[in-house]
């Protein structure tokens, strides 16, 4: 009996993570307050929301394109109204007193512009397959391959 209850509890507790495996579970509109780096930001709306760009891997700390990626994302988003399509949540890596405990893994849109895709297409970030949305993973990987082929952004380097 106890084993049955434990299994049911585990299924109920894990159900939200299974539900977000292929589709978004929420969409929010808000103004970008802070851009942390080339792959994460803080949204200021009804609630402050720490956002990580889904499938976008920022250049490593000591790599020359990290600052360029941060600046590009800031120019695209800082102070602008965006739509955030949330797919998952992870513990926040920005532990300041005014940021939330969790970061939302999301696609950020300005109108019909997909900012995640733009960052990868412009060679400002790598594509990172997360398995949350396979079609989106494939789109990002194709964008990275195109950026590599055209030697855009960080792909002009020998070992980015």
URLINLIN-V289687 format. One record per backbone hydrogen bond with DSSP energy under -0.5 kcal/mol. CO is the residue of the C=O (numbers start at 1). NH is the residue of the N-H. Records with the same first field share a line. If there is no record, write none. Layout:
CO: NH + NH
This chain:
1: 5
2: 6
3: 7
4: 8
5: 9
6: 10
7: 11
8: 12
9: 13
10: 14
11: 15
14: 17 + 18
15: 19
16: 20
18: 21
19: 23
26: 86
28: 84
30: 82
31: 33 + 44
32: 79
34: 36 + 42
39: 53
40: 36 + 37
41: 51
42: 33 + 34
43: 45 + 49
44: 31
47: 45
49: 43 + 51
50: 104
51: 41
52: 106
53: 56
55: 57 + 128
56: 58
57: 126
60: 63
63: 66
64: 68
65: 69
66: 70
67: 71
68: 72
69: 73
70: 74
71: 75
72: 76
73: 77
74: 78
77: 80
80: 32
82: 30
83: 85 + 109
84: 28 + 86
85: 107
86: 25 + 26
88: 105
90: 103
93: 95
94: 96
96: 99
101: 92
102: 50
103: 90
104: 52 + 106
105: 87 + 88
106: 54
107: 85 + 109
108: 115 + 116
109: 83
110: 113
112: 114
113: 110 + 115
114: 118
115: 119
116: 120
117: 121
118: 122
119: 124 + 125
120: 123
123: 154
124: 59
126: 57
128: 130
133: 137
134: 138
135: 139
136: 140
137: 141
138: 142
139: 143
140: 144
141: 145
142: 146
143: 147
144: 148
145: 149
146: 150
147: 152
148: 151
152: 155
153: 156
154: 157
